[in-house]
């Protein structure tokens, strides 16, 4: 009976967080540092180092990975940003796709935003964006829109749009089209899903974390999703929000000692290097 009470309490506190949505790597951060930022990079090298994001390059041209040194304006999120190129010789543009934490819910309204900036030769080039059901975009484009690309290379511009999901898609994409002044890169960063009610970032739970045993007596083993980008931070709080444990971890299995703390319900929150996070209930008895 006591455990059932704790379960109801956790449901009330966590609320609708599990139904929220977010990009798994909206700040397009690589797993490990490339040989150098501000450089062209093949699509295959990009994809092997970029979790939950990929570049499709039908023309075989390199993409671009950059940081704040490469542009006049501060990078909107994290350290890295992505550059996409249109190849006029082939008439093909690169596409960046990003994975959502879970498939979209049919009939639900989603508001998304992303930041963009361009080189002088690419300013005003058309940008296509939308949702699709896989990372390649070869099977379904559920939602497509076209806008003018960046109009300045000195300030990041934010694009915000909304739609009602018609399919259970799980990928968002941006694609560059023919530049107005010649071949050049358009840069993208800071992809976010916003809460329709508040207009701010959704709270999301993209990572999978398990505590076993749970309930536990003196200790429990934490198993972290392989997709988590290390290092991760584990924070255990009581129901009033007081932190009782806070530690950095670099392994996917961590033994957590709880013998020094009062018996009862806690929350365990895991946050990875890319700020993806998950919160689960934890009970000691």
VEXMIKOL-564863 format. One record per residue (C-alpha): x, y, z; residue number from 1. Coordinates in steps of 0.2 Angstrom, whole numbers, plus 5000, padded with zeros to 4 digits. Example, Ala and Ser with C-alpha at 12.3 -4.5 7.8 and 13.67 -1.06 7.14 Angstrom:
<r c1="5062" c2="4978" c3="5039" seq="1"/>
<r c1="5068" c2="4995" c3="5036" seq="2"/>
END
This chain:
<r c1="5000" c2="5000" c3="5000" seq="1"/>
<r c1="5014" c2="5012" c3="5004" seq="2"/>
<r c1="5022" c2="5009" c3="4987" seq="3"/>
<r c1="5006" c2="5012" c3="4979" seq="4"/>
<r c1="5005" c2="5029" c3="4988" seq="5"/>
<r c1="5022" c2="5033" c3="4982" seq="6"/>
<r c1="5018" c2="5029" c3="4964" seq="7"/>
<r c1="5003" c2="5041" c3="4964" seq="8"/>
<r c1="5014" c2="5054" c3="4972" seq="9"/>
<r c1="5027" c2="5052" c3="4958" seq="10"/>
<r c1="5013" c2="5053" c3="4944" seq="11"/>
<r c1="5007" c2="5069" c3="4952" seq="12"/>
<r c1="5024" c2="5077" c3="4953" seq="13"/>
<r c1="5031" c2="5071" c3="4936" seq="14"/>
<r c1="5014" c2="5076" c3="4928" seq="15"/>
<r c1="5014" c2="5075" c3="4909" seq="16"/>
<r c1="5033" c2="5076" c3="4906" seq="17"/>
<r c1="5033" c2="5059" c3="4898" seq="18"/>
<r c1="5022" c2="5066" c3="4884" seq="19"/>
<r c1="5033" c2="5081" c3="4880" seq="20"/>
<r c1="5044" c2="5081" c3="4865" seq="21"/>
<r c1="5062" c2="5087" c3="4861" seq="22"/>
<r c1="5076" c2="5084" c3="4849" seq="23"/>
<r c1="5089" c2="5071" c3="4855" seq="24"/>
<r c1="5103" c2="5082" c3="4849" seq="25"/>
<r c1="5096" c2="5099" c3="4845" seq="26"/>
<r c1="5112" c2="5108" c3="4848" seq="27"/>
<r c1="5121" c2="5096" c3="4835" seq="28"/>
<r c1="5135" c2="5092" c3="4846" seq="29"/>
<r c1="5148" c2="5078" c3="4841" seq="30"/>
<r c1="5152" c2="5063" c3="4851" seq="31"/>
<r c1="5170" c2="5068" c3="4851" seq="32"/>
<r c1="5180" c2="5083" c3="4844" seq="33"/>
<r c1="5183" c2="5083" c3="4826" seq="34"/>
<r c1="5201" c2="5086" c3="4819" seq="35"/>
<r c1="5197" c2="5104" c3="4819" seq="36"/>
<r c1="5181" c2="5115" c3="4819" seq="37"/>
<r c1="5178" c2="5127" c3="4805" seq="38"/>
<r c1="5182" c2="5114" c3="4792" seq="39"/>
<r c1="5173" c2="5104" c3="4779" seq="40"/>
<r c1="5169" c2="5086" c3="4783" seq="41"/>
<r c1="5163" c2="5071" c3="4773" seq="42"/>
<r c1="5145" c2="5066" c3="4777" seq="43"/>
<r c1="5151" c2="5049" c3="4782" seq="44"/>
<r c1="5163" c2="5056" c3="4795" seq="45"/>
<r c1="5149" c2="5068" c3="4801" seq="46"/>
<r c1="5137" c2="5055" c3="4803" seq="47"/>
<r c1="5148" c2="5043" c3="4813" seq="48"/>
<r c1="5152" c2="5057" c3="4825" seq="49"/>
<r c1="5135" c2="5065" c3="4827" seq="50"/>
<r c1="5123" c2="5056" c3="4838" seq="51"/>
<r c1="5104" c2="5057" c3="4833" seq="52"/>
<r c1="5108" c2="5068" c3="4818" seq="53"/>
<r c1="5114" c2="5065" c3="4800" seq="54"/>
<r c1="5118" c2="5073" c3="4784" seq="55"/>
<r c1="5112" c2="5066" c3="4767" seq="56"/>
<r c1="5123" c2="5072" c3="4753" seq="57"/>
<r c1="5117" c2="5066" c3="4736" seq="58"/>
<r c1="5131" c2="5077" c3="4727" seq="59"/>
<r c1="5145" c2="5069" c3="4737" seq="60"/>
<r c1="5151" c2="5086" c3="4743" seq="61"/>
<r c1="5157" c2="5089" c3="4761" seq="62"/>
<r c1="5146" c2="5097" c3="4775" seq="63"/>
<r c1="5154" c2="5109" c3="4788" seq="64"/>
<r c1="5156" c2="5108" c3="4806" seq="65"/>
<r c1="5160" c2="5125" c3="4815" seq="66"/>
<r c1="5161" c2="5134" c3="4832" seq="67"/>
<r c1="5160" c2="5152" c3="4837" seq="68"/>
<r c1="5177" c2="5156" c3="4829" seq="69"/>
<r c1="5170" c2="5153" c3="4812" seq="70"/>
<r c1="5156" c2="5166" c3="4812" seq="71"/>
<r c1="5154" c2="5184" c3="4818" seq="72"/>
<r c1="5140" c2="5179" c3="4830" seq="73"/>
<r c1="5140" c2="5169" c3="4845" seq="74"/>
<r c1="5134" c2="5151" c3="4842" seq="75"/>
<r c1="5116" c2="5149" c3="4849" seq="76"/>
<r c1="5118" c2="5133" c3="4858" seq="77"/>
<r c1="5132" c2="5122" c3="4864" seq="78"/>
<r c1="5149" c2="5122" c3="4855" seq="79"/>
<r c1="5146" c2="5116" c3="4837" seq="80"/>
<r c1="5134" c2="5121" c3="4822" seq="81"/>
<r c1="5132" c2="5113" c3="4805" seq="82"/>
<r c1="5134" c2="5120" c3="4788" seq="83"/>
<r c1="5125" c2="5113" c3="4773" seq="84"/>
<r c1="5130" c2="5116" c3="4755" seq="85"/>
<r c1="5120" c2="5117" c3="4738" seq="86"/>
<r c1="5130" c2="5110" c3="4723" seq="87"/>
<r c1="5125" c2="5120" c3="4708" seq="88"/>
<r c1="5134" c2="5108" c3="4696" seq="89"/>
<r c1="5122" c2="5094" c3="4701" seq="90"/>
<r c1="5107" c2="5104" c3="4706" seq="91"/>
<r c1="5107" c2="5095" c3="4723" seq="92"/>
<r c1="5107" c2="5102" c3="4741" seq="93"/>
<r c1="5112" c2="5094" c3="4757" seq="94"/>
<r c1="5099" c2="5089" c3="4770" seq="95"/>
<r c1="5101" c2="5088" c3="4789" seq="96"/>
<r c1="5089" c2="5077" c3="4799" seq="97"/>
<r c1="5087" c2="5076" c3="4818" seq="98"/>
<r c1="5079" c2="5063" c3="4828" seq="99"/>
<r c1="5065" c2="5067" c3="4840" seq="100"/>
<r c1="5064" c2="5058" c3="4857" seq="101"/>
<r c1="5049" c2="5049" c3="4852" seq="102"/>
<r c1="5037" c2="5048" c3="4837" seq="103"/>
<r c1="5025" c2="5062" c3="4836" seq="104"/>
<r c1="5007" c2="5060" c3="4842" seq="105"/>
<r c1="4994" c2="5061" c3="4828" seq="106"/>
<r c1="4983" c2="5076" c3="4830" seq="107"/>
<r c1="4995" c2="5085" c3="4843" seq="108"/>
<r c1="5001" c2="5103" c3="4839" seq="109"/>
<r c1="5020" c2="5105" c3="4839" seq="110"/>
<r c1="5030" c2="5122" c3="4838" seq="111"/>
<r c1="5048" c2="5121" c3="4833" seq="112"/>
<r c1="5062" c2="5133" c3="4831" seq="113"/>
<r c1="5079" c2="5133" c3="4824" seq="114"/>
<r c1="5093" c2="5146" c3="4821" seq="115"/>
<r c1="5102" c2="5150" c3="4805" seq="116"/>
<r c1="5115" c2="5161" c3="4798" seq="117"/>
<r c1="5124" c2="5161" c3="4780" seq="118"/>
<r c1="5139" c2="5165" c3="4771" seq="119"/>
<r c1="5138" c2="5180" c3="4760" seq="120"/>
<r c1="5136" c2="5170" c3="4744" seq="121"/>
<r c1="5122" c2="5160" c3="4751" seq="122"/>
<r c1="5111" c2="5174" c3="4759" seq="123"/>
<r c1="5093" c2="5173" c3="4754" seq="124"/>
<r c1="5094" c2="5155" c3="4747" seq="125"/>
<r c1="5078" c2="5145" c3="4749" seq="126"/>
<r c1="5077" c2="5133" c3="4764" seq="127"/>
<r c1="5065" c2="5118" c3="4765" seq="128"/>
<r c1="5061" c2="5110" c3="4781" seq="129"/>
<r c1="5048" c2="5098" c3="4788" seq="130"/>
<r c1="5045" c2="5081" c3="4796" seq="131"/>
<r c1="5048" c2="5063" c3="4789" seq="132"/>
<r c1="5047" c2="5046" c3="4796" seq="133"/>
<r c1="5065" c2="5041" c3="4794" seq="134"/>
<r c1="5082" c2="5049" c3="4793" seq="135"/>
<r c1="5084" c2="5048" c3="4774" seq="136"/>
<r c1="5068" c2="5056" c3="4769" seq="137"/>
<r c1="5066" c2="5043" c3="4755" seq="138"/>
<r c1="5049" c2="5036" c3="4761" seq="139"/>
<r c1="5038" c2="5051" c3="4767" seq="140"/>
<r c1="5038" c2="5069" c3="4769" seq="141"/>
<r c1="5023" c2="5073" c3="4780" seq="142"/>
<r c1="5026" c2="5091" c3="4782" seq="143"/>
<r c1="5036" c2="5103" c3="4770" seq="144"/>
<r c1="5038" c2="5122" c3="4770" seq="145"/>
<r c1="5050" c2="5133" c3="4761" seq="146"/>
<r c1="5057" c2="5150" c3="4767" seq="147"/>
<r c1="5070" c2="5162" c3="4762" seq="148"/>
<r c1="5087" c2="5158" c3="4770" seq="149"/>
<r c1="5097" c2="5169" c3="4781" seq="150"/>
<r c1="5099" c2="5187" c3="4776" seq="151"/>
<r c1="5114" c2="5191" c3="4786" seq="152"/>
<r c1="5130" c2="5183" c3="4791" seq="153"/>
<r c1="5133" c2="5194" c3="4806" seq="154"/>
<r c1="5118" c2="5188" c3="4817" seq="155"/>
<r c1="5109" c2="5171" c3="4819" seq="156"/>
<r c1="5091" c2="5172" c3="4814" seq="157"/>
<r c1="5077" c2="5161" c3="4823" seq="158"/>
<r c1="5064" c2="5152" c3="4813" seq="159"/>
<r c1="5048" c2="5147" c3="4822" seq="160"/>
<r c1="5034" c2="5138" c3="4815" seq="161"/>
<r c1="5020" c2="5126" c3="4820" seq="162"/>
<r c1="5010" c2="5111" c3="4813" seq="163"/>
<r c1="4998" c2="5097" c3="4819" seq="164"/>
<r c1="5005" c2="5080" c3="4817" seq="165"/>
<r c1="4997" c2="5069" c3="4804" seq="166"/>
<r c1="5008" c2="5055" c3="4806" seq="167"/>
<r c1="5019" c2="5046" c3="4819" seq="168"/>
<r c1="5035" c2="5053" c3="4811" seq="169"/>
<r c1="5051" c2="5055" c3="4822" seq="170"/>
<r c1="5063" c2="5065" c3="4811" seq="171"/>
<r c1="5064" c2="5084" c3="4807" seq="172"/>
<r c1="5074" c2="5090" c3="4792" seq="173"/>
<r c1="5081" c2="5106" c3="4784" seq="174"/>
<r c1="5088" c2="5106" c3="4766" seq="175"/>
<r c1="5096" c2="5119" c3="4756" seq="176"/>
<r c1="5091" c2="5124" c3="4739" seq="177"/>
<r c1="5099" c2="5134" c3="4725" seq="178"/>
<r c1="5108" c2="5150" c3="4731" seq="179"/>
<r c1="5105" c2="5166" c3="4724" seq="180"/>
<r c1="5123" c2="5172" c3="4722" seq="181"/>
<r c1="5133" c2="5156" c3="4720" seq="182"/>
<r c1="5138" c2="5141" c3="4730" seq="183"/>
<r c1="5139" c2="5144" c3="4748" seq="184"/>
<r c1="5135" c2="5137" c3="4765" seq="185"/>
<r c1="5120" c2="5140" c3="4776" seq="186"/>
<r c1="5123" c2="5136" c3="4795" seq="187"/>
<r c1="5110" c2="5129" c3="4807" seq="188"/>
<r c1="5110" c2="5126" c3="4826" seq="189"/>
<r c1="5098" c2="5126" c3="4841" seq="190"/>
<r c1="5084" c2="5115" c3="4835" seq="191"/>
<r c1="5070" c2="5115" c3="4849" seq="192"/>
<r c1="5052" c2="5110" c3="4852" seq="193"/>
<r c1="5042" c2="5123" c3="4861" seq="194"/>
<r c1="5028" c2="5121" c3="4873" seq="195"/>
<r c1="5012" c2="5127" c3="4863" seq="196"/>
<r c1="5005" c2="5134" c3="4880" seq="197"/>
<r c1="5020" c2="5144" c3="4885" seq="198"/>
<r c1="5031" c2="5146" c3="4870" seq="199"/>
<r c1="5047" c2="5140" c3="4879" seq="200"/>
<r c1="5057" c2="5123" c3="4878" seq="201"/>
<r c1="5047" c2="5107" c3="4881" seq="202"/>
<r c1="5053" c2="5097" c3="4896" seq="203"/>
<r c1="5058" c2="5080" c3="4889" seq="204"/>
<r c1="5064" c2="5063" c3="4893" seq="205"/>
<r c1="5074" c2="5056" c3="4879" seq="206"/>
<r c1="5086" c2="5045" c3="4889" seq="207"/>
<r c1="5082" c2="5028" c3="4896" seq="208"/>
<r c1="5088" c2="5025" c3="4913" seq="209"/>
<r c1="5084" c2="5010" c3="4925" seq="210"/>
<r c1="5087" c2="5008" c3="4944" seq="211"/>
<r c1="5088" c2="4990" c3="4950" seq="212"/>
<r c1="5083" c2="4985" c3="4962" seq="213"/>
<r c1="5070" c2="4998" c3="4965" seq="214"/>
<r c1="5063" c2="4999" c3="4979" seq="215"/>
<r c1="5081" c2="4996" c3="4986" seq="216"/>
<r c1="5088" c2="4994" c3="5003" seq="217"/>
<r c1="5106" c2="5001" c3="5004" seq="218"/>
<r c1="5111" c2="5002" c3="4986" seq="219"/>
<r c1="5105" c2="5001" c3="4968" seq="220"/>
<r c1="5113" c2="4999" c3="4951" seq="221"/>
<r c1="5109" c2="5013" c3="4938" seq="222"/>
<r c1="5110" c2="5008" c3="4920" seq="223"/>
<r c1="5111" c2="5022" c3="4907" seq="224"/>
<r c1="5105" c2="5022" c3="4889" seq="225"/>
<r c1="5120" c2="5019" c3="4877" seq="226"/>
<r c1="5114" c2="5034" c3="4867" seq="227"/>
<r c1="5119" c2="5045" c3="4882" seq="228"/>
<r c1="5134" c2="5057" c3="4878" seq="229"/>
<r c1="5146" c2="5056" c3="4892" seq="230"/>
<r c1="5150" c2="5063" c3="4905" seq="231"/>
<r c1="5133" c2="5062" c3="4913" seq="232"/>
<r c1="5127" c2="5069" c3="4929" seq="233"/>
<r c1="5116" c2="5060" c3="4942" seq="234"/>
<r c1="5106" c2="5070" c3="4954" seq="235"/>
<r c1="5095" c2="5062" c3="4967" seq="236"/>
<r c1="5083" c2="5074" c3="4976" seq="237"/>
<r c1="5070" c2="5071" c3="4990" seq="238"/>
<r c1="5051" c2="5076" c3="4987" seq="239"/>
<r c1="5055" c2="5094" c3="4992" seq="240"/>
<r c1="5069" c2="5096" c3="4979" seq="241"/>
<r c1="5083" c2="5095" c3="4991" seq="242"/>
<r c1="5099" c2="5087" c3="4983" seq="243"/>
<r c1="5105" c2="5072" c3="4992" seq="244"/>
<r c1="5117" c2="5065" c3="4979" seq="245"/>
<r c1="5125" c2="5074" c3="4965" seq="246"/>
<r c1="5139" c2="5066" c3="4955" seq="247"/>
<r c1="5147" c2="5065" c3="4937" seq="248"/>
<r c1="5149" c2="5048" c3="4929" seq="249"/>
<r c1="5157" c2="5041" c3="4913" seq="250"/>
<r c1="5151" c2="5023" c3="4913" seq="251"/>
<r c1="5134" c2="5016" c3="4908" seq="252"/>
<r c1="5132" c2="5006" c3="4924" seq="253"/>
<r c1="5134" c2="5015" c3="4941" seq="254"/>
<r c1="5132" c2="5008" c3="4959" seq="255"/>
<r c1="5123" c2="5021" c3="4969" seq="256"/>
<r c1="5125" c2="5020" c3="4988" seq="257"/>
<r c1="5109" c2="5026" c3="4998" seq="258"/>
<r c1="5113" c2="5018" c3="5015" seq="259"/>
<r c1="5116" c2="5035" c3="5023" seq="260"/>
<r c1="5099" c2="5043" c3="5018" seq="261"/>
<r c1="5082" c2="5042" c3="5026" seq="262"/>
<r c1="5070" c2="5028" c3="5019" seq="263"/>
<r c1="5057" c2="5034" c3="5007" seq="264"/>
<r c1="5054" c2="5041" c3="4990" seq="265"/>
<r c1="5066" c2="5051" c3="4979" seq="266"/>
<r c1="5069" c2="5057" c3="4962" seq="267"/>
<r c1="5084" c2="5052" c3="4951" seq="268"/>
<r c1="5088" c2="5064" c3="4937" seq="269"/>
<r c1="5101" c2="5059" c3="4923" seq="270"/>
<r c1="5108" c2="5073" c3="4912" seq="271"/>
<r c1="5120" c2="5069" c3="4898" seq="272"/>
<r c1="5133" c2="5080" c3="4890" seq="273"/>
<r c1="5121" c2="5087" c3="4877" seq="274"/>
<r c1="5108" c2="5091" c3="4891" seq="275"/>
<r c1="5097" c2="5077" c3="4886" seq="276"/>
<r c1="5089" c2="5071" c3="4902" seq="277"/>
<r c1="5077" c2="5059" c3="4911" seq="278"/>
<r c1="5069" c2="5058" c3="4928" seq="279"/>
<r c1="5063" c2="5042" c3="4937" seq="280"/>
<r c1="5056" c2="5038" c3="4954" seq="281"/>
<r c1="5068" c2="5030" c3="4967" seq="282"/>
<r c1="5062" c2="5022" c3="4983" seq="283"/>
<r c1="5073" c2="5016" c3="4998" seq="284"/>
<r c1="5065" c2="5005" c3="5011" seq="285"/>
END
